[in-house]
Amino acid sequence: MANNYKTFWQLSYKRPQTTEATYSLSWERLLCLGFIAIILTVLSVLLIDGSVQAYIWDIHSKPWIRFFKWVSWFGKSEWELVPTVLIILSCWLFPFGKLTRRFKVFLVNLWQLALLVLAPVVATGLSIILLKLIIQRPRPLNKMAHNEFDFFPFDLTAGFSSMPSGHTATVVSGAIIVSVIVPWLRIPLLFGAAFIAFSRLAFMNHYFSDLVLGTAIAVAITVPYLQFFAARRVGIVQTKAGRLKLKPVWRTYLKRSKEQDPK
């Protein structure tokens, strides 16, 4: 397994592309986006959360609202973490020395795609957990004891975890990553992520501002990660115009598969 790990890095690592060919999200832009996200979150807390949650509270007893509990189940991070971890472990444990170079390259590229999904999702999830522990906001279901303006920052004994929304951050991060790998799925993926995020609101697990902050965190972490990987040609590449796309090697594999198809 150790030899496999070393071989994977030898076949995977590429020097970063030149700055002329690589668009990078600068710290200034990240700070600007972070400042905008904070403003939108604060405005949502002050102006939107109360009215939206009052409407949701009125329809919460409707039988069809339970449908959203099933929808939110698809926002669990396990949907992204478990397959990618299994792929990475399977590639490492494969008898690498007995394979042809073409199949080795295939496994390396498969491993790269799994890493491309795993790393941003894990980083986003850890950031969400840390912020939940710091912010300590009660969920809307605790309406009888708390309201949308109640926060208990740094009170680790409170046990509240409404802000930010972890499900929202997970599905937004996943949608961004997969839309780079499969561009024609971009619109359906973004609509699906928005629908799953809304399910957390409809089932009274989060306020609207929780969704805003969760989305902002997912974008702020996932996009730089993708640019980092693209600059090193890990799973994806970056054009001179700054557009991210799947490595050309996958097109070669798909083309060869079609040529070998007896149909």
Contacts in CASP RR format, 6 or more apart in sequence:
PFRMAT RR
TARGET T0000
AUTHOR 0000-0000-0000
METHOD contacts of the structure
MODEL  1
MANNYKTFWQLSYKRPQTTEATYSLSWERLLCLGFIAIILTVLSVLLIDG
SVQAYIWDIHSKPWIRFFKWVSWFGKSEWELVPTVLIILSCWLFPFGKLT
RRFKVFLVNLWQLALLVLAPVVATGLSIILLKLIIQRPRPLNKMAHNEFD
FFPFDLTAGFSSMPSGHTATVVSGAIIVSVIVPWLRIPLLFGAAFIAFSR
LAFMNHYFSDLVLGTAIAVAITVPYLQFFAARRVGIVQTKAGRLKLKPVW
RTYLKRSKEQDPK
1 92 0 8 1.000
1 93 0 8 1.000
3 96 0 8 1.000
4 91 0 8 1.000
4 92 0 8 1.000
4 93 0 8 1.000
4 94 0 8 1.000
4 96 0 8 1.000
5 92 0 8 1.000
7 96 0 8 1.000
7 104 0 8 1.000
8 91 0 8 1.000
8 92 0 8 1.000
8 108 0 8 1.000
8 111 0 8 1.000
11 104 0 8 1.000
11 105 0 8 1.000
11 108 0 8 1.000
12 108 0 8 1.000
12 111 0 8 1.000
12 112 0 8 1.000
12 234 0 8 1.000
13 232 0 8 1.000
13 234 0 8 1.000
14 232 0 8 1.000
14 233 0 8 1.000
14 234 0 8 1.000
15 232 0 8 1.000
16 22 0 8 1.000
16 231 0 8 1.000
16 232 0 8 1.000
17 231 0 8 1.000
17 233 0 8 1.000
17 238 0 8 1.000
20 240 0 8 1.000
21 238 0 8 1.000
21 239 0 8 1.000
21 240 0 8 1.000
22 227 0 8 1.000
22 230 0 8 1.000
22 231 0 8 1.000
22 238 0 8 1.000
22 242 0 8 1.000
23 227 0 8 1.000
23 238 0 8 1.000
23 241 0 8 1.000
23 242 0 8 1.000
24 227 0 8 1.000
24 231 0 8 1.000
25 223 0 8 1.000
25 224 0 8 1.000
25 227 0 8 1.000
30 220 0 8 1.000
30 224 0 8 1.000
33 216 0 8 1.000
33 219 0 8 1.000
33 220 0 8 1.000
34 216 0 8 1.000
34 220 0 8 1.000
37 212 0 8 1.000
37 213 0 8 1.000
37 216 0 8 1.000
37 217 0 8 1.000
37 220 0 8 1.000
40 212 0 8 1.000
40 216 0 8 1.000
41 209 0 8 1.000
41 212 0 8 1.000
41 213 0 8 1.000
41 216 0 8 1.000
42 209 0 8 1.000
44 207 0 8 1.000
44 208 0 8 1.000
44 209 0 8 1.000
44 212 0 8 1.000
45 148 0 8 1.000
45 149 0 8 1.000
45 207 0 8 1.000
45 209 0 8 1.000
48 208 0 8 1.000
48 209 0 8 1.000
49 148 0 8 1.000
49 207 0 8 1.000
49 208 0 8 1.000
49 209 0 8 1.000
50 147 0 8 1.000
50 148 0 8 1.000
50 207 0 8 1.000
52 201 0 8 1.000
52 207 0 8 1.000
52 208 0 8 1.000
53 140 0 8 1.000
53 143 0 8 1.000
53 148 0 8 1.000
53 204 0 8 1.000
53 207 0 8 1.000
53 208 0 8 1.000
56 140 0 8 1.000
56 201 0 8 1.000
56 202 0 8 1.000
56 204 0 8 1.000
57 140 0 8 1.000
57 143 0 8 1.000
57 204 0 8 1.000
59 65 0 8 1.000
60 204 0 8 1.000
65 202 0 8 1.000
65 203 0 8 1.000
68 198 0 8 1.000
68 199 0 8 1.000
68 202 0 8 1.000
68 203 0 8 1.000
69 199 0 8 1.000
69 203 0 8 1.000
71 195 0 8 1.000
71 196 0 8 1.000
71 199 0 8 1.000
72 167 0 8 1.000
72 196 0 8 1.000
72 199 0 8 1.000
72 200 0 8 1.000
72 203 0 8 1.000
72 205 0 8 1.000
74 171 0 8 1.000
74 196 0 8 1.000
75 167 0 8 1.000
75 170 0 8 1.000
75 171 0 8 1.000
75 196 0 8 1.000
76 167 0 8 1.000
76 170 0 8 1.000
77 121 0 8 1.000
77 125 0 8 1.000
77 166 0 8 1.000
77 170 0 8 1.000
80 117 0 8 1.000
80 118 0 8 1.000
80 121 0 8 1.000
80 170 0 8 1.000
80 174 0 8 1.000
81 118 0 8 1.000
81 121 0 8 1.000
81 122 0 8 1.000
83 114 0 8 1.000
84 114 0 8 1.000
84 115 0 8 1.000
84 117 0 8 1.000
84 118 0 8 1.000
84 121 0 8 1.000
85 114 0 8 1.000
85 118 0 8 1.000
87 110 0 8 1.000
87 111 0 8 1.000
87 113 0 8 1.000
87 114 0 8 1.000
88 111 0 8 1.000
88 114 0 8 1.000
88 115 0 8 1.000
88 118 0 8 1.000
91 107 0 8 1.000
91 108 0 8 1.000
91 110 0 8 1.000
91 111 0 8 1.000
91 114 0 8 1.000
92 111 0 8 1.000
94 107 0 8 1.000
96 104 0 8 1.000
96 107 0 8 1.000
99 107 0 8 1.000
105 249 0 8 1.000
106 253 0 8 1.000
109 235 0 8 1.000
109 247 0 8 1.000
109 249 0 8 1.000
109 250 0 8 1.000
112 229 0 8 1.000
112 234 0 8 1.000
112 235 0 8 1.000
112 247 0 8 1.000
113 181 0 8 1.000
113 235 0 8 1.000
115 229 0 8 1.000
115 234 0 8 1.000
115 235 0 8 1.000
116 177 0 8 1.000
116 181 0 8 1.000
116 226 0 8 1.000
116 229 0 8 1.000
116 234 0 8 1.000
116 235 0 8 1.000
116 236 0 8 1.000
117 174 0 8 1.000
117 177 0 8 1.000
117 178 0 8 1.000
119 225 0 8 1.000
119 229 0 8 1.000
120 173 0 8 1.000
120 174 0 8 1.000
120 177 0 8 1.000
120 221 0 8 1.000
120 222 0 8 1.000
120 225 0 8 1.000
120 226 0 8 1.000
121 170 0 8 1.000
121 173 0 8 1.000
121 174 0 8 1.000
121 177 0 8 1.000
123 221 0 8 1.000
123 225 0 8 1.000
124 169 0 8 1.000
124 170 0 8 1.000
124 173 0 8 1.000
124 217 0 8 1.000
124 218 0 8 1.000
124 221 0 8 1.000
124 222 0 8 1.000
125 166 0 8 1.000
125 169 0 8 1.000
125 170 0 8 1.000
127 169 0 8 1.000
127 217 0 8 1.000
127 221 0 8 1.000
128 164 0 8 1.000
128 165 0 8 1.000
128 166 0 8 1.000
128 169 0 8 1.000
128 214 0 8 1.000
128 217 0 8 1.000
131 163 0 8 1.000
131 164 0 8 1.000
131 213 0 8 1.000
131 217 0 8 1.000
132 160 0 8 1.000
132 161 0 8 1.000
132 162 0 8 1.000
132 163 0 8 1.000
132 164 0 8 1.000
133 156 0 8 1.000
134 153 0 8 1.000
134 154 0 8 1.000
135 151 0 8 1.000
135 153 0 8 1.000
135 163 0 8 1.000
135 164 0 8 1.000
136 151 0 8 1.000
136 152 0 8 1.000
136 153 0 8 1.000
136 154 0 8 1.000
136 155 0 8 1.000
136 156 0 8 1.000
136 158 0 8 1.000
136 159 0 8 1.000
136 160 0 8 1.000
136 161 0 8 1.000
137 150 0 8 1.000
137 151 0 8 1.000
137 152 0 8 1.000
137 160 0 8 1.000
137 161 0 8 1.000
137 162 0 8 1.000
137 163 0 8 1.000
137 207 0 8 1.000
137 210 0 8 1.000
138 145 0 8 1.000
138 146 0 8 1.000
138 150 0 8 1.000
138 152 0 8 1.000
138 158 0 8 1.000
138 160 0 8 1.000
138 162 0 8 1.000
139 160 0 8 1.000
139 161 0 8 1.000
139 162 0 8 1.000
139 204 0 8 1.000
139 205 0 8 1.000
139 206 0 8 1.000
140 148 0 8 1.000
140 162 0 8 1.000
140 204 0 8 1.000
140 205 0 8 1.000
140 206 0 8 1.000
140 207 0 8 1.000
141 204 0 8 1.000
141 205 0 8 1.000
142 160 0 8 1.000
148 207 0 8 1.000
148 209 0 8 1.000
152 158 0 8 1.000
152 160 0 8 1.000
162 205 0 8 1.000
162 206 0 8 1.000
162 207 0 8 1.000
162 210 0 8 1.000
163 206 0 8 1.000
163 207 0 8 1.000
163 209 0 8 1.000
163 210 0 8 1.000
163 213 0 8 1.000
164 210 0 8 1.000
164 213 0 8 1.000
164 214 0 8 1.000
164 217 0 8 1.000
165 197 0 8 1.000
165 200 0 8 1.000
165 205 0 8 1.000
165 206 0 8 1.000
165 210 0 8 1.000
165 211 0 8 1.000
165 213 0 8 1.000
165 214 0 8 1.000
166 214 0 8 1.000
167 196 0 8 1.000
167 197 0 8 1.000
167 200 0 8 1.000
167 205 0 8 1.000
168 193 0 8 1.000
168 196 0 8 1.000
168 197 0 8 1.000
168 200 0 8 1.000
168 206 0 8 1.000
168 210 0 8 1.000
168 211 0 8 1.000
168 214 0 8 1.000
168 215 0 8 1.000
168 218 0 8 1.000
169 214 0 8 1.000
169 215 0 8 1.000
169 217 0 8 1.000
169 218 0 8 1.000
170 218 0 8 1.000
171 192 0 8 1.000
171 193 0 8 1.000
171 196 0 8 1.000
171 197 0 8 1.000
172 193 0 8 1.000
172 197 0 8 1.000
172 214 0 8 1.000
172 215 0 8 1.000
172 218 0 8 1.000
172 219 0 8 1.000
172 222 0 8 1.000
173 218 0 8 1.000
173 221 0 8 1.000
173 222 0 8 1.000
174 189 0 8 1.000
174 193 0 8 1.000
174 218 0 8 1.000
174 222 0 8 1.000
175 189 0 8 1.000
175 190 0 8 1.000
175 192 0 8 1.000
175 193 0 8 1.000
176 218 0 8 1.000
176 219 0 8 1.000
176 222 0 8 1.000
176 223 0 8 1.000
176 226 0 8 1.000
177 222 0 8 1.000
177 226 0 8 1.000
178 185 0 8 1.000
178 189 0 8 1.000
179 185 0 8 1.000
179 186 0 8 1.000
179 189 0 8 1.000
179 190 0 8 1.000
180 226 0 8 1.000
180 236 0 8 1.000
180 244 0 8 1.000
180 245 0 8 1.000
180 246 0 8 1.000
181 236 0 8 1.000
181 246 0 8 1.000
182 246 0 8 1.000
183 245 0 8 1.000
197 211 0 8 1.000
197 215 0 8 1.000
198 211 0 8 1.000
200 206 0 8 1.000
200 210 0 8 1.000
200 211 0 8 1.000
201 207 0 8 1.000
201 208 0 8 1.000
201 211 0 8 1.000
226 236 0 8 1.000
226 244 0 8 1.000
227 238 0 8 1.000
227 244 0 8 1.000
229 235 0 8 1.000
229 236 0 8 1.000
230 236 0 8 1.000
230 237 0 8 1.000
230 238 0 8 1.000
230 244 0 8 1.000
231 238 0 8 1.000
233 247 0 8 1.000
235 246 0 8 1.000
235 247 0 8 1.000
236 244 0 8 1.000
236 245 0 8 1.000
236 246 0 8 1.000
236 247 0 8 1.000
237 244 0 8 1.000
237 245 0 8 1.000
237 246 0 8 1.000
237 247 0 8 1.000
237 248 0 8 1.000
238 244 0 8 1.000
238 245 0 8 1.000
239 245 0 8 1.000
END
